[in-house]
Amino acid sequence: MAWGFLAPTVVYLLAFYAYPLYRNVELSLREYTVRSFVQGGAPFAGLDNYRTVLTDPAFWPTLAHTLVFTGASLVFQFTIGMALALFFRQHFPLSGTLRALILVPWLLPLIVSASTWSWLLNSDSGLVNAALGVVGIDPVNWLTSPTWSLTSVIIANVWIGIPFNLVVLYSGLQAIPVEVYEASALDGASGWQRFWSITFPLLRPVSAITLLLGLIYTLKVFDIIWIMTRGGPTGSSATLATWSYRLGFGNMLPEFGPGAAVGNLLIVMALIAGLVYIRSQRRQYQR
């Protein structure tokens, strides 16, 4: 009976997680061409594809872009999401309506959000440059300048991720007893002291899982960057996710092996983050 209930989940995990992961690892260990990708028979290459990726001049800049993109997105998404969650905890008229409106970026298809930001940040006809012109600031080449392209995709990704952080953190705030705040107010604690001594410590488990899920999602962000900048110009906004796609499918002569190797590096980074989270949770429970 137990295996009968488990069977659908096991089949789903094997079909949509285990097999694709195995296939990607197998791709990264062989020298695939378009012909061998379709017909089979690709020769075994061992770790050559990983050596090719790690010695490529584009690897370290792309890794740096990935870390900056992920770190900046997480910091701003979490900080703004926390601020909004604390704001909406103060119940006021239309607070529910405003919360629903803030969820719109999260509900929109990513292609719509990325296209919208591409239009807003357009160098010639974008609303952002028009607003800057009103206050006397020269137009900025948001999407076509190597200096600003990475910042542009970070802004778009932050806008998309704020609602998720808001929803999770707001739910965590609702679980904190009001009596704790009332007791601290009687003791003369300021709002800042209540946040650092009560709210933040009690939200730590929720904050940890929020940051972990945000990290895993942000590491694999592809569509926003590809639609807005295609990783350019000159690779200035390329991340490991877009580089993996470009290697495997973005060239006239696809490099399936190196592309799969880059994808596996992303998986390893996500697994490390997950293991760190599990280890920290075990330590917390042991205390």
N, C-alpha and C positions, 0 to 999 in steps of 0.2 A: 504493500500500500504506500509506504514512504517513497520507494523508488518511482512508483507511478506518479506521485505528485511532483517529484523532482525532475522527472524526465523532460517535460517541456522546457524548463529552465536550462537543464544540461545540454539539450539539443541546441537551444538558442546560443548558448555560450560557445559551444564547439563550432557551430556553423558561422557565427558572425564575429567571434573574437579569436578563438584558438586557431582555426584554419587560416584566416587572413594573416595572423601573426607568423605562423609557420611559413606561409607562402612568401611573406616579405623577407624573412630571414633567409629562406632558400634563394630568393632573387638576389640578395646581397652577396651570396657566396658563389655565384656563377657568372660567367661572361655571356650575358644575353644580348642577342641582336633581335631585330624585328622578326626575322624568320624563325629563330629558335624560340622566341617568345610565343609564337603561334604553334609551331610544329614540335617544339621540344628539342632535347639533345644539346642543351647549352653546356659547355665544358666547365668543370669545377675550377674555381679561381681562389678558393680559400679566403684569406683576408685581404686580397689584392684591392678589392673595391674600397675597403675601409682605408687602406694606405693611400689610394688615389684621392679620396675625399680629404683626409687629414693633411696631405701634402699640397693640396690645391691652394693657390694664393688667395682664393676667395673664401676659404673656410673660416679663418680667424675673424676677418671683418664681418662675415655673416653671423658667426656665433656672437660677436659683440652686439650686433644689431638685435639679435634675438633676445639677449639678456637685457639690453636697454628697453626694448619694446615691452618685454614681459614685466620687468621691474617697475617701470614708470606706470604701466597700465594698472598693475596691482595696487600700487601706492595710492594713485588718484581715485581709482574705483572704490577702494576700501574706505579711504578718508572721506570722500564725498558721500558715499553710501551710509557711513556711520553718522555723519552730520545730519543727513536727511532723516535717518531713522530716529535720531534723538529729537529732531524738529517735529516729526509726525507723532511722536509719543505724547506731545502736548495736544490733547484732543481739542480741536477748534472747528467751527463751521466749515464745511466743504473739505475737510481733511481727507475723507475717503475718496472724494472726487479727484483731488490733486494726486493722491497716491496712484489712483487708476491711470491718470494721464501720464505720470512719470514712467509707468510700465510700458508705454507705447514703443520706445526704442528697442526694448527686449523682445517685444512681440512681432515687430516687423521682420520680414525676410532680410537676411544679411545683404542680398544683392540690392535691395531697395535702400537700405541704410548707407551702404558704400556709395551707391550712385548719387544719393542725396548729398553726401559730404563732398563727393567729387564736384558737384555743381556749386556748392557753397564755397569751396576753396579754389574754384577756377580762377586763374590769373587774370583773365580779361573781363569776365562777366559775373564773377562770384560775388555773393552778398557780403562775404567777410572783407574782401578788398574794398568794396563799395563803402562799408562802414568805416574802415580805416581811412579812406579818402575824406570822409566827412570831418574827421578830427585832425586832418592834415598829415597823415602818415602815408608814406609811399606804398604802392602795391607790393605784395609779397608773392613770389613764385612758389606757392605752397607745394604743388605737386611736381613741379619740373626743376626744382632747385635741389642739388645734393645736400644743401644745408638744412632745408625745411621738410623734405619728403618724409623722413622718419617721424618727425614731430606731427605731421599731418595725419598719418595713419594711427599714431598713438592717440591723438585727440578723438578720432572717430571711434576707436576701440574703447576708450574710456566712456564715451557717451553711451555706447551700446551696453557696457557692463555695469554701469551704475545701478540700474533697476534690480538686477539680481542681488547685488550686495545689499541694497535697501530692503528687499523682501526678506532675506534670510536674517539680517541683523535686527530688523523690526520685529520679527517673530521671536528672536532671542530676548529682546527687551521686554516683550509681553510676558515672558516667563519669570521675570525678576519680581519678587513680591513688593508691592507698594509700601508695606510696613517698614521695610528696610530703609527706604528713602525718608519716610516720616520720622523714624528714630534718629537718623543722621541729621535731619533738619532741626530736631529738638536739641541735638548736641552742638548746634551752631556750625555745621559743616557747610562750606560754600558749594556752589554748583560744580566748580572745577574739582574740589576735593571729593564730592560724591561720585563724579565720573571716574577719577583715577582709583578711588578706594573701594567703590561698589560696582559701578556699571562695567568698567573694563575688565576687572578680574572675573566677575560672574559671566561675562560674555566670551571669555577666553576659549572655551570649547567650540562655540559657534563661530567665533572669529577664525579659529584654526581651520575648520572644515571649509569655511568660505574662501579663505586664502588658498587652500589646497586645490579646491575645484576651479578657482579663478586661474591658478597657475597652470593646471593641466589644460584648461580651455585656451588660455592665451598662447601657450607654447605651440599649439597646432593651428592658430589662426592663419588662414590662407586667403579666403575669398575677399576679405576687406582690403588686404594689401594688394592682391592681384588686380582687383577691379580699379582701385584708386591709382596705383603707381606701377603695377607689374614688377615690383621690386626695384625699380629704377628711381631716378636716372643713374646709370653706371653702377647699379647695385647698391645705392646708398640707403635703400629701404628694404633690401632683401633680408629675409630671415631663413632659418633652416627649413621651414615649411615650404616657402616659395622656391627655395633653391632645389629642394627635393623634387618638386613638380617640374621645374624648368629642366633639370637633368633627365627626368624620366619621360616627359611628354612635350617639353617646350622647344626642342631642337629638331632639325631635320633628321639627324641621326641620334635617336634616343639612347641614353645611357641608363638602362634599367637597373643595372647592378649598383652603380654609385648612388642613383636616386633612392633605391631601397635602403642603402647603407645610411644615408642621411636620415631617412625616416626612422630607422632603428635607433639612431643616436637620440632622436627626440623621445622615443619610447623609454630609453634608458634614463633620460633626464626626468621624465614624469615618474618613473618607478622610484628613482632616488628620492624625489619629493614625497611620494607616498610612504616610503619606508621611514623617512625622517618623521613624518606625521604620526605613524603608528608607534614609533619608538617614544616620541614625546608623550603620546597619550598613555602608554604603559607606565612611564615614569610617574605621570600625574596620578594614575589610579593606585600605584604602589605607595604613594605618599598618604 
